[in-house]
């Protein structure tokens, strides 16, 4: 499992490098396409997908990526263990260039995640965890430091970092806030009185809950 976790970390870092090459290029126009559900797709999504799949396909497990070809359900339901990937989560935030986008990789076994990695390229933050060893966060993780994964993990901090934060903190989507979510937020405000609401993109919301910065 440790080898697979290290491989997932490497894949996320390499994908982050590919994304930042486009993100930091002042001449890049992002070349935005539209998927069937009208969500945006950029060259960075494609490059990150290709980078991750090239590494993970060396394992014995199939890869289910948001930007890849969708395998028929009849075949997928027979998979006992597989990778699930969002190469660039928060494409809208990437397009806005606000830094709130992530690379997400997880290994699923018997219907449950057994390890996961979230890399925040613009902030150089790495979140990772496994059922065996818990969850961690590492700071100042350079995309090119894939040869030093052991060093990165040795200085990572065990999550949660914060406990019992006050006021009650809610993190909500910056680009996908629905009326149902807004109604739920109003319910929490009525229940907890002093509530802090933060809008942020991608899986960063989950990361903030995991580290204890947010409650929900």
C-alpha positions, 0 to 999 in steps of 0.5 A: 500500500505504501508503494501505491500511495507514493505512486499516487503522490508522484502522479499528483505532483507531476500532474501539478507541474503540467498544470502550472506550466499552462497556468503560469504562462502569460501567453496562454489563452487556456483554449476552453472547450465544453463537455456534454454537461456544459462544464469547461475543459482546458488543455491543462485538464487533458495534460494532467489526465495524460500525466496521471494515467501514464503513471497509474496504468503501470499498476494492475488496477484500471483508472477511472478518470473524469477526463478519460473514456467512460468504461461501460458500467457492466465492466466497471461493476466487476472492478474490485480495486481501481483508481478514481481520478479528477486530474484538475478539480476546479477548472472554473477556478483555474480559468479565473486564475484564483489558485483554487484548483486541485489534483485528486487521486484515490484508490478504491477497493471493494467500494471504499477508498483505501488511500487518497491524494490531493495536491494544490499546485498553486499553493504547493500544499499536499494532502494525503492519507490511507486507512493504514496510516491516517491523513497528513498535510505537507507544505512547500511541496514543489512539483519537481520534487517527485524524487524526494517523496520520502523527505516530503512525507517525513515533514508532513503534519498529522491531521487534524491540525486544529480542533474545536475551532470557533465560530462554527465554520462552513466552507461552500462552493465558490462556483456551484452554490445551489439553493438547497445548499444555501438553505442548509447554510441558513439552517446552520446559522440558526442553529450555531448563531455565530457562523463563519462562511467561506466560499472556495473552489474544488476539493479544498473544501474537504481539505479544510474540514480534514485539517480542522479549519472548517467544521462542515 
